[in-house]
Amino acid sequence: MYPNPIILPLDREGTIYALQDELGKTIGTGTREVCELLLHVINRQAVERPEDVLARIERERSMPHQNVRSAIAI
């Protein structure tokens, strides 16, 4: 349907968007920023080699996470 994934508005005000893949299937919904971030992650994963992904995961596991915030307050 589309040559690349596309972000489409779901309401007239443009507050809710949907990210659709090449076949027109909805991958995710949210604000424009959320859809752009998801699209960035999808594109980044498509160009990374598996060895690079594994190295990045190992590097992230070994780093202390000082800037982590919880989405739900406990």
C-alpha positions as CSV (number, residue, x, y, z in Angstrom):
1,M,0.0,0.0,0.0
2,Y,2.8,2.4,1.0
3,P,6.5,2.2,-0.1
4,N,7.6,2.9,3.6
5,P,5.9,3.0,7.0
6,I,3.8,6.1,7.3
7,I,2.4,8.2,10.2
8,L,-1.3,9.2,9.7
9,P,-3.6,11.4,11.9
10,L,-6.5,9.6,13.5
11,D,-8.5,12.7,14.5
12,R,-9.2,16.1,13.0
13,E,-7.3,17.9,15.7
14,G,-4.1,16.0,15.0
15,T,-3.6,14.8,18.6
16,I,-3.7,11.0,18.0
17,Y,-1.6,9.4,15.2
18,A,-1.2,5.9,13.9
19,L,2.0,4.4,12.5
20,Q,1.2,2.0,9.6
21,D,3.5,-0.4,7.8
22,E,3.9,-0.9,4.1
23,L,0.8,-3.1,4.0
24,G,-1.4,-0.6,5.8
25,K,-1.4,-2.5,9.1
26,T,-1.3,-0.4,12.2
27,I,1.9,-0.9,14.1
28,G,1.2,1.6,16.9
29,T,-0.8,4.6,18.0
30,G,-0.1,7.7,20.1
31,T,1.1,11.3,19.8
32,R,3.1,12.3,16.8
33,E,6.3,12.2,18.8
34,V,5.6,8.6,19.9
35,C,5.0,7.5,16.4
36,E,8.1,9.2,15.2
37,L,10.2,7.5,17.9
38,L,8.7,4.1,17.0
39,L,9.5,4.8,13.3
40,H,13.0,5.7,14.2
41,V,13.5,2.5,16.2
42,I,12.1,0.4,13.4
43,N,14.4,2.1,10.8
44,R,17.4,1.8,13.2
45,Q,16.9,-1.9,13.8
46,A,16.6,-2.5,10.0
47,V,20.1,-1.1,9.3
48,E,22.0,-2.4,12.3
49,R,23.9,-5.7,12.0
50,P,23.2,-8.4,14.5
51,E,26.7,-8.1,15.9
52,D,26.3,-4.4,16.5
53,V,23.0,-5.0,18.3
54,L,24.5,-7.6,20.6
55,A,27.5,-5.4,21.4
56,R,25.1,-2.4,22.2
57,I,23.0,-4.6,24.4
58,E,26.0,-5.9,26.3
59,R,27.4,-2.3,26.7
60,E,24.0,-1.0,28.0
61,R,23.8,-3.9,30.5
62,S,27.2,-3.1,31.9
63,M,26.5,0.7,32.3
64,P,24.8,1.9,35.5
65,H,21.4,3.5,34.8
66,Q,21.5,6.8,36.7
67,N,19.0,8.6,34.6
68,V,16.2,6.0,34.6
69,R,12.7,7.2,35.5
70,S,9.7,5.0,36.3
71,A,6.6,5.4,34.1
72,I,4.5,4.5,37.2
73,A,5.2,6.2,40.5
74,I,5.7,3.7,43.3
